[in-house]
Amino acid sequence: MQRDTYPAPSAATTGRRGVVAALVYVFERVMPDPFVLSIGLTFFVAVLALAIAPHGNVPTLLDAWYTGTFGILGFALQMILILATGYAIAEAPVVQRGLRALAAHAQTPARAALLVFPVVAVAAWLNWGLGLIVGALLSREIARRVNVDFAWLVAGSYSAWSICNSGLSSSIALSQASHGNALNLVEKATGQVVPLSATIFAPFVFVPTVLVVVVMTFIFIRMHPKADQVVSFRQAAQTDTDTSSADPHAKTSDTPTFATRLEQSMLGTLFLLVLGVGYLAMEWREKGFDLDINTTILIFLLIGLALQRTPIAYANAIRGAARQTGSMLLQYPIYGGIMGVMKGTGLASMIAKAFVTIATPLSLPLWSYLSSLIITLFVPSAGGHWAVQGPFVLPAALSLHASVPRTAMAVAMAENVSNMLQPFWAVPIVAIAGIRIQRVMGYTAVTFAVSLLIYAVALWLLP
């Protein structure tokens, strides 16, 4: 990961900048690298499981940790491919020109926020992977042109991205709307699916999602540091000798070899496009239009190939993406182990049950929301989280005759909130942007507090 060279603020400067600067100051000095943090969380969960979990013995813990660590590898590769293929799209010359054109409209910090929040939020609502990539690259383009605090801008992008679990790529909403999905716990219990109209398009989800974007836009405008305290993009180390920074379409020699002709020929690209488009056309004609993780990856792959045009250009773009996603290769297995321990020892079920036992039909969604806030800090994957918490909150909703869609989406909405303190999903966006994560999390702690309240009130009051 490219490291920035930002100077640390002095204590006197922190005092002048107020609460937000104090949060940044604390995060920079307290929060370790995300990989180190994941190890610490593993230790904490292991100790807690041994102390209080119903199956908290050493053999069970070790077996659950091993199973979780290696059981997540398939899902981890899917997530990394979403980011890598999204990165390849964003690195295409035509997309880069579009990002530069957008960035040209941001001439002040306020205009930067007014541009970044809606653009990234819409991209994240459509697809969480696209939102991460667009947020990181748009932040870089704006920061190259405007004298803004770079950490503030990246934190704004990540905050706008936070609404993704309330959008079209929400694992929980999509799985409950998909017949036969392995995570469709509602269908397994009742024989029915939950349409998206009852989840992501319902007022109790859609209204707070829009409110978070609007409210945080104006809060971020107010949070921007004063001019003499701005740490700009230009103060970061900007040297990058990776091959992805070179023109992928440039010729490597005056006399191309047979190999370079193949690399720069569009025939390979066209062949893959025919295969991919042909499969999607056949599948959607037979079964109707549907999107899951694998088809999303395939679509991103096809779009990226078409935009990059030649196989070597696409390969170079993916090499660039590999630098940004490398840290995730370490963290996914670690968090898989945490998820395995929480599920295998019964720790997650104990947390969920503790809230369910005191719930009423009206309050169950809110208790589901609060318990999800805790579990997300240790299991920061919506699909894996639902597999852990869903089997306990869903039967409770059915037995209490509480709202099933509201109870399920409460878990997803809490994912949005807790991700602002859990650095797992911030890793790719800060890696692509080229900034240390600690400065970013100081700002997103404010997003955590504001969105926590907005979603809770919506769950309680909106239909």
Buried (B, 14 or more C-beta within 10 A) or exposed (E): BBEBEBEEBEEEBBEEBEEBBBBBBBBBEEBEBBBEBBBEBBEEBBEBBBEEBEBBEEEBBEBBBBBBBEBBEEBBBBBBBBBBBBBBBBBBBEBBEBBBEBBEEBBEBBBBBBBBBBBBBBBBBBBBBBBBBBBBBBBBBBBBBBEBBBBBBBBBBBBBBBBBBBBBBBBBBBBBBBEEBEBBBBBEBEEEBBBBEBBBEBEBBBBBBBBBBEBBBEBBBEBBBEEEBBBBBEEBEEEEEEEBEEEBEEEEEEEEEEEBEBBBBBEBBEEBBEEBBEEBEEBEEEEEEEBBBEBBBBBBBBBBBBBBBBBBBBBBBBBBBBBBBBBBEEBBBBBBBBBBBBBBBBBBBBBBBEBBEEBEBEBBBBBBBBBBBBBBBBBBBBBBBBBBBBBBBBEBBBEBEBBBBBBBBBBBBBBBBBBBBBBBBBBBBBBBBBBBBBBBBBBBBBBBEBBBEBBBBBBEEBE
